[in-house]
Amino acid sequence: MTDVTIMGGGIFGLSLAFVCLERGARVRVVEKKAVGAGSSGGLIGALAPHVPENWNVKKAFQLRSLLRIGDFWARVETVSGKPSGYERTGRLQPVKDAKALELARARAVSARTLWKQAAEWRVVRAETAGEWAPLSPTGWLIEDTLSARLHPRRALEALTTAIRALGGRIMRGENPPDNAGAVVWATGHEGLQMLADDLGRPMGNGVKGQAALLRPVHPLPGRLPQIFADAVHVVAHADGTVAVGSTSERQFDRPDSCDTQLDMVIARARAAVPALAEAEVIARWAGVRPRAISRAPLLGPWPGRPGHFIMNGGFKIGFALAPELAGILAGLVLEGRNDIPEDFAIDHLLAKQDG
């Protein structure tokens, strides 16, 4: 017998499996292809906050998740004995002009109210940030101390090892087996389409992303802030590699192919960060991220399917939110406690669509 069967071996499914196992449940993960075969198997691992203004439920939830995520990965690493690549390293962003500088300073003020003492958003001179700093037309940078990095593939490996160490099972398959218990569908963009087909209404879509992994000519220090410049994330991992990305493609022919759009991302990263000018490209990746129609994660009971639940729609912030979302959904599945924020709840989205 199994208490919970989780369909999908990405960051949502594996995080939920780990949390349920910690709470004493018997857990089975069923993955159609391989762990991390979808968007979770990428390269970037940028855990970054939304800007501290126009506050809403999603931004507040993300703040809470980013502040608590270190504890989650510490537990995973303790159980698995493997590194996740997590570290709260902060982030640098160039300020392009006087208007952007004024806005950045205003956000520094709002961050003190919204983030309180937990983290800082500040404006600093570029020359104080060292050789790793991105080029800035104004000579100013935005620095936040909330952003963190994670190595996606190592994090999934650590989670997989921890799940098995706690007695969980991971198996190949496309359908819930017999004696499945509660079934949670965390199946990415394909799952959003399956949900849409079942409910007869749009629930989201897949957005393709492409990213690359670079190896700088000269070794980098082990701890560097991530950079966001010219719409490109640049994440220096602890192993000395640097991930850059990604594209955001609504229309695409091949979900797993890389093309000239990635070449342009790499070129922008090199132009923004001089330390990467001669870095070797050692890997390229493409995958499709699940974007719910609400642009927020979707959680809750699957309408019309007793005992089935949905955990989907991480899009670009899935790694940042997964541990916190897993705790909420575990409470619903195992204890019947519904703490899902209204903006994330499937029934709330359906009610809004119905007017």
Buried (B, 14 or more C-beta within 10 A) or exposed (E): EBBBBBBBBBBBBBBBBBBBBBBEBBBBBBBBEEBBBBBBBBBBBBBBBBBBEEEEEBBEBBBEBBBEBBEBBEBBBEBBEBBBBBBBBBBBBBBBEEEBBEBBBEBBEBBBEBBEEEBBBBBBEBEEBEEBBBBBEBEBBBBBBBBBBBBBBBBBBBBBBBBBEBEBBBEEEEEBEEEBBBBBBBBBBBBBBBBBEEBEEEBBBBBBBBBBBBBBEEEBEEEBBBBBBBEBBBBBBBEEBBBBBBBBBEEBEEBEEBBEBBBEBBEBBBBBBEBBEEBEEEEBBBBBBBBBBBEBBBBBBBEEEEEBBBBBBBBBBBBBBBBBBBBBBBBBBBEEEBEBBEBBBBEBBBEEEEE
